[in-house]
Amino acid sequence: MPPSLDDLPGRTPPVPRPPGGTKRGKGKQKGAPGAALSPVENPARRVPAYPKRCGGCQAGLDPLVHEAAGMLARQQIDVPLVTATVTEYQLHSLRCGCGHVTRAGLPAGVADAPISIGPNLQTLAVYLLVVHAIPVERTCQVIADLTGARVSAGFVHGMLARAAALLEAFETLTKMLIILAYVVHFDETTLRAGGKGTKQYVWTASTTLYTSYYLGDRSGASFRASGIGPNLHDSVIVHDRLDLYDRQAPAGVSHQLCGSHLVRDLDSAAEDYPGAHWPAQARRALLALNNAAHAARASGAGHIHAAILDKHTLDLRRAIRVGLAQIPRRPGPRNSTRQHPGRCLLEVFRDREHDVLRYARDLRVPFTNNLADYAGFRVMPAAVRPWRGGGGKRAGRAGIILLRGSPGTRAGGRWVCTGRLGFRAARSVRGPVLCRRCLHAGRPALI
């Protein structure tokens, strides 16, 4: 479960139900918003129907002869039956009076091959494979069932690289917009890619409008190769305290340590040190400042009231001082002596207070790294595994990650997946499986 799903500020905890209380009824709950079909004012087609015989005396009826006594309308929503058709383009050649022979050119979208797949079927293949995470072979079966067209697994998988190539200019533009943003969220998510046992990392860089993905290892080289982090200037990056972000971020970039991770670490410290009061006090101070930040934004104020900011900041500092006194450092070199986890957390609060509380002093900066966490979840359904012959696994995942779209963010924007992921000629891939959330929901894996 990611930190974004924890009990964070701004969320109202559920009211505990008393034992023996009323149980939830079946079906739609009272007060829940409903959804109903409404008749349209201008239907695409109207089909008049008249009775042929009288329901009383069984005499014949004719709408041109008998009087109209009313009309009852009933509308039905349906889709037309779609069947793939084959169109032959006959390119004729004509000889001019000068003797030169000229042949007609191919229409746009038609490949120079004896037979090819049209753009509508190509679009359908990418849509099923990427948006709905349907495996390659099942995508072929769905297309055959819906349209009657028989396409190969190689064609469906090859559409990933072809569609990704069309996004290169858009990818560059998206990265530029992320680089120009004031706040950028970074995260890294593990993904099996390549040979058996090989693990890669999907690097995400997110704003409220865009998300960029990059597939690589967990190293500074991959962080630089993603093309965003090293080019930031006067921005604030939100992350989970991975030291790589501190080492690789350019000068002039500020940091906001994810409050969700800090809250979880304080909860763990409370369990590790059951008699200590400093974890709970530090936690209360963090959440109180975040609630104050939400209230300031809602009221239109540009900052938290100074008295509130000073009070909770002082409470946090006092908690950290008490914790540092209760958990002394182990003697030895700073970089090689293993310290208690609680001591390391306390030193983060002490030495990086500006990076911990930046969200309280600059309301443009969020408390959590939820945007990056959500972006990582969008990648989960993109996992693929090879079929007969192996190979092509990394390129298949790269293509799905590159093309996968994401729904709107909390800010009302839209996440857009992009990133150069090192495509290679991919020949052997079976398709995606369900994400871990679907597996937790009891749905079978699509393999």
C-alpha positions in Angstrom: 0.0 0.0 0.0 1.6 3.3 -1.0 1.9 6.3 1.3 -0.7 8.1 -0.8 -3.4 5.7 0.6 -2.5 6.4 4.3 -4.5 8.5 6.7 -3.3 11.9 5.4 -4.3 15.4 6.4 -7.4 16.7 4.6 -9.0 13.2 4.8 -11.9 12.7 7.2 -11.4 9.3 8.9 -14.4 7.0 8.7 -16.7 7.0 11.6 -16.4 3.7 13.5 -19.6 1.7 13.4 -21.0 0.6 16.8 -21.1 -3.2 17.3 -24.4 -4.7 16.4 -25.4 -1.6 14.3 -27.4 -1.7 11.1 -25.7 -3.4 8.2 -25.2 -2.0 4.8 -28.1 -2.8 2.5 -27.9 -4.3 -0.9 -27.9 -2.1 -4.0 -27.8 1.7 -4.2 -27.4 3.3 -0.9 -29.6 6.2 0.4 -28.2 9.5 -0.6 -25.8 8.1 -3.2 -25.9 9.9 -6.6 -28.0 8.1 -9.1 -27.5 7.5 -12.9 -30.3 7.1 -15.4 -30.6 7.1 -19.2 -32.4 10.2 -20.5 -34.1 10.3 -23.9 -32.3 12.5 -26.5 -34.1 15.3 -28.2 -32.7 14.6 -31.7 -32.2 10.9 -32.2 -30.0 9.7 -35.2 -32.9 7.8 -36.7 -36.7 7.7 -36.2 -38.6 4.5 -37.2 -42.4 5.0 -37.3 -44.6 2.0 -36.4 -48.3 1.7 -36.9 -50.8 -1.0 -35.8 -52.0 -3.2 -38.6 -55.2 -4.4 -37.0 -57.7 -2.9 -34.5 -57.3 -4.3 -31.0 -61.1 -4.3 -30.6 -62.8 -5.5 -33.8 -59.7 -6.8 -35.5 -60.4 -4.6 -38.6 -57.5 -3.5 -40.7 -55.9 -0.1 -39.9 -54.2 2.3 -42.4 -52.4 5.5 -41.2 -53.4 7.3 -44.3 -57.1 6.6 -43.8 -57.7 6.3 -40.0 -57.4 9.2 -37.5 -54.2 9.5 -35.5 -54.9 9.2 -31.8 -51.4 9.8 -30.3 -47.8 8.6 -30.3 -45.6 6.9 -27.7 -41.8 7.2 -28.2 -39.4 4.6 -27.0 -35.6 5.1 -27.7 -32.9 2.4 -27.8 -29.1 2.9 -27.7 -27.1 0.5 -29.8 -24.1 0.3 -32.0 -24.1 -0.7 -35.7 -22.6 -4.1 -36.6 -19.0 -3.4 -37.6 -17.4 -5.7 -40.2 -14.0 -5.2 -41.7 -14.0 -4.6 -45.4 -11.3 -4.9 -48.0 -10.7 -1.9 -50.3 -8.6 -2.3 -53.4 -6.9 0.8 -54.8 -6.2 0.3 -58.5 -3.4 2.6 -59.4 -3.7 3.1 -63.2 -0.9 4.2 -65.4 -1.3 6.6 -68.3 1.1 7.3 -71.2 1.5 10.9 -72.2 1.9 12.1 -75.7 5.6 12.7 -74.9 5.9 9.0 -74.2 6.3 9.2 -70.4 4.2 6.8 -68.4 2.7 8.2 -65.1 1.1 6.0 -62.4 -1.4 7.3 -59.8 -0.1 7.8 -56.3 -1.3 6.0 -53.2 -3.9 7.7 -51.0 -2.8 8.9 -47.6 -2.7 6.2 -45.0 -2.3 3.3 -47.5 0.9 1.3 -47.3 2.9 0.5 -50.4 2.3 -3.3 -50.0 0.1 -5.8 -51.7 -2.2 -5.9 -48.7 -2.0 -3.9 -45.4 -4.0 -3.1 -42.3 -5.8 0.2 -42.3 -5.5 3.1 -39.8 -8.7 2.3 -38.0 -7.7 -1.3 -37.2 -4.2 0.0 -36.2 -5.8 2.5 -33.8 -8.1 -0.2 -32.3 -5.1 -2.5 -31.7 -3.2 0.2 -29.8 -6.3 1.3 -27.9 -7.0 -2.3 -26.6 -3.4 -3.1 -25.9 -2.4 0.1 -24.1 -5.5 1.7 -22.6 -7.2 -1.5 -21.4 -4.1 -3.6 -20.8 -5.3 -6.5 -22.9 -2.6 -9.0 -23.8 -1.4 -9.2 -27.4 -2.9 -12.5 -28.3 -6.2 -11.6 -26.7 -6.2 -8.3 -28.6 -5.9 -10.2 -31.8 -8.9 -12.3 -30.7 -11.0 -9.3 -29.7 -10.4 -7.6 -33.1 -11.3 -10.8 -34.9 -14.5 -11.2 -32.9 -15.6 -7.6 -33.3 -14.6 -7.0 -36.9 -13.9 -10.3 -38.5 -10.4 -9.1 -39.4 -7.5 -11.6 -38.7 -4.4 -9.8 -37.5 -1.2 -11.4 -36.2 0.4 -11.0 -32.8 3.5 -9.5 -34.5 1.4 -6.8 -36.1 -0.3 -5.8 -32.8 3.0 -5.7 -30.9 4.7 -3.8 -33.7 2.1 -1.1 -33.4 3.6 -0.1 -30.0 6.9 1.1 -31.5 5.1 2.7 -34.5 2.7 4.7 -32.3 5.5 5.7 -29.9 7.6 7.1 -32.8 4.7 9.4 -33.6 5.0 10.9 -30.1 8.6 12.0 -30.2 7.8 15.7 -30.8 5.0 15.6 -28.2 7.4 13.9 -25.8 9.9 16.7 -26.1 7.2 19.3 -25.6 5.9 17.5 -22.5 9.4 17.4 -21.0 9.9 21.1 -21.6 6.6 21.9 -19.9 7.6 19.8 -16.9 11.0 21.4 -16.7 9.4 24.9 -16.7 7.0 23.9 -13.8 7.7 25.3 -10.3 6.9 22.0 -8.5 7.9 18.6 -10.0 7.2 15.2 -8.3 9.8 12.4 -8.7 9.5 8.7 -7.9 10.8 5.4 -9.1 8.8 2.1 -9.4 10.2 -1.3 -9.9 9.2 -3.3 -13.0 10.4 -6.7 -14.2 11.8 -6.1 -17.7 14.4 -7.9 -19.9 15.6 -11.4 -19.2 14.5 -13.6 -16.3 15.2 -12.0 -13.0 16.1 -8.6 -14.5 14.6 -5.7 -12.6 14.2 -2.2 -14.0 12.9 1.0 -12.6 10.3 3.3 -14.1 11.2 6.9 -13.3 8.3 9.3 -13.1 8.4 13.1 -13.2 5.0 14.6 -12.6 3.2 17.9 -12.4 -0.5 18.6 -12.0 -0.8 18.5 -15.8 1.8 16.1 -17.2 3.8 13.0 -16.3 6.9 11.7 -18.0 8.2 8.1 -17.7 11.6 6.7 -18.2 12.7 3.1 -18.0 16.2 2.4 -16.6 18.0 1.3 -13.5 18.1 3.0 -10.1 21.2 5.1 -10.8 22.2 8.7 -11.3 22.8 7.8 -15.0 19.1 7.0 -15.5 18.0 10.0 -13.6 20.2 12.2 -15.9 19.1 10.2 -19.0 15.4 10.9 -18.3 16.2 14.5 -19.5 14.2 16.4 -16.8 16.0 16.4 -13.4 19.4 17.8 -14.7 17.6 20.6 -16.6 15.5 22.0 -13.7 16.2 25.5 -12.5 14.7 27.3 -9.5 12.2 24.5 -9.1 11.0 22.5 -6.1 11.3 18.7 -6.4 9.1 16.5 -4.2 10.5 13.1 -3.4 10.8 10.3 -0.9 14.3 11.1 0.5 16.2 8.9 -1.9 19.7 10.3 -1.6 20.1 10.2 -5.3 17.8 13.2 -5.7 20.0 15.2 -3.4 23.2 14.2 -5.2 21.9 14.6 -8.7 19.6 17.6 -8.5 21.3 20.7 -10.0 22.2 23.7 -7.9 19.4 26.1 -7.2 16.8 23.3 -7.0 14.9 23.1 -3.6 13.5 20.0 -2.0 10.3 19.0 -0.3 10.5 15.7 1.5 7.3 13.7 1.1 5.1 14.2 4.2 3.4 10.9 3.7 6.7 9.0 4.1 7.6 11.1 7.1 4.2 10.3 8.8 4.7 6.6 8.1 8.2 6.7 9.5 7.0 8.5 12.6 4.3 5.8 13.0 7.0 3.1 12.8 9.1 5.0 15.3 6.2 5.0 17.7 6.0 1.2 17.4 9.8 0.9 17.8 9.9 3.1 20.9 6.6 2.5 22.6 7.4 4.7 25.6 8.4 7.7 23.6 6.2 10.7 23.1 8.2 12.5 20.5 6.9 10.5 17.4 3.2 11.4 18.2 4.1 15.0 18.9 6.1 15.4 15.7 3.3 13.7 13.7 0.6 16.1 15.2 2.7 19.1 14.3 3.2 18.0 10.7 -0.5 17.3 10.2 -1.5 20.5 11.9 0.7 22.5 9.6 -0.7 20.7 6.6 -4.3 21.4 7.7 -3.4 25.0 8.2 -2.0 25.1 4.7 -5.2 23.7 3.3 -7.2 26.3 5.3 -5.0 29.1 4.0 -5.5 28.1 0.4 -9.2 27.7 0.9 -9.5 31.2 2.3 -7.4 32.7 -0.4 -4.6 33.7 1.9 -1.1 33.5 0.5 0.4 32.1 3.7 -0.3 30.4 7.0 -0.8 32.8 9.9 2.5 33.5 11.6 1.3 32.5 15.1 0.0 29.2 13.8 3.2 28.5 11.9 5.4 29.4 14.8 3.4 27.3 17.3 3.5 24.1 15.4 7.1 24.6 14.2 8.1 25.0 17.8 6.2 21.8 18.8 8.0 19.9 16.0 11.4 21.2 17.1 10.8 20.3 20.7 9.8 16.8 19.8 12.9 16.3 17.7 15.1 17.6 20.5 13.6 15.2 22.9 14.0 12.3 20.5 17.7 13.2 19.8 18.3 13.2 23.6 16.7 9.8 24.0 18.4 8.1 21.0 22.1 9.1 21.1 24.4 8.5 18.1 26.5 5.4 18.0 30.2 6.4 18.1 32.2 6.0 14.9 32.7 7.6 11.5 29.5 9.3 10.3 29.3 7.7 6.9 30.1 4.1 7.9 28.5 3.7 11.4 25.1 2.2 11.3 22.7 4.2 13.4 19.3 3.4 14.9 16.5 4.1 12.3 14.9 6.5 14.8 18.1 8.4 15.1 18.4 8.7 11.3 14.8 10.0 11.1 15.4 12.6 13.8 18.5 13.9 12.1 16.5 14.4 8.9 14.1 16.6 10.8 16.9 18.4 12.5 19.2 18.9 9.5 16.6 19.4 6.8 13.9 21.4 8.5 13.5 23.7 5.5 13.0 20.7 3.2 10.5 19.1 5.7 8.4 22.2 6.2 8.7 23.9 2.8 5.0 23.2 2.2 4.1 25.3 5.2 6.1 28.3 4.1 5.3 28.1 0.4 1.6 27.2 -0.3 2.5 26.3 -3.9 4.3 23.2 -2.6 2.2 20.2 -1.6 2.7 18.2 1.6 2.8 14.8 -0.2 4.3 13.1 -3.2 0.9 11.6 -4.2 1.2 12.7 -7.8 4.2 10.6 -8.3 2.7 7.7 -6.4 -0.4 7.7 -8.5 1.7 7.9 -11.7 3.6 4.8 -10.5 0.3 2.9 -10.1 -0.7 3.8 -13.7 2.4 1.8 -14.8 1.4 -1.4 -13.0 -1.0 -2.7 -15.6 1.8 -2.3 -18.2 3.7 -5.4 -17.2 4.3 -7.9 -20.0 6.0 -11.3 -20.3 7.4 -13.0 -23.4 5.9 -15.9 -25.2 7.6 -18.6 -27.3 11.1 -17.7 -28.0 11.5 -14.9 -25.4 13.1 -11.5 -26.1 11.5 -8.1 -26.7 10.2 -7.9 -23.2 11.8 -4.6 -22.3 10.7 -2.9 -25.6 7.1 -4.2 -25.1 6.9 -2.7 -21.6 8.6 0.5 -22.8 6.0 0.9 -25.5 3.0 0.4 -23.2 4.5 2.8 -20.6 5.1 5.4 -23.2 1.6 5.2 -24.7 -0.5 4.7 -21.6 -2.7 7.6 -20.7 -3.8 8.6 -17.2 -7.0 10.2 -15.9 -7.3 13.7 -14.5 -5.3 14.7 -11.4 -6.8 16.2 -8.3 -6.0 19.6 -9.7 -8.4 18.9 -12.6 -5.6 18.5 -15.2 -4.6 15.4 -17.2 -1.6 13.2 -16.8 0.1 12.4 -20.1 2.5 9.4 -20.3 5.6 10.0 -22.4 9.3 9.3 -22.3 12.0 7.8 -24.5 12.4 4.3 -23.3 15.0 2.8 -25.7 12.9 0.9 -28.2 14.4 -2.1 -29.9 13.0 -4.4 -32.5 10.5 -6.3 -30.4 9.3 -9.7 -31.7 8.2 -11.8 -28.8 5.8 -10.4 -26.2 2.5 -11.9 -25.0 0.9 -8.9 -23.4 0.1 -7.1 -20.1 -1.3 -8.5 -17.0 -3.6 -6.9 -14.4 -2.1 -4.6 -11.9 -1.7 -5.5 -8.2 -4.8 -3.5 -7.2 -6.9 -5.7 -9.5 -5.3 -8.8 -8.2 -6.1 -7.7 -4.6 -9.7 -7.2 -5.7 -9.8 -10.9 -6.6 -9.7 -10.5 -10.4 -7.8 -13.2 -12.3 -4.5 -12.3 -14.0 -4.7 -12.0 -17.8 -1.9 -14.1 -18.9 
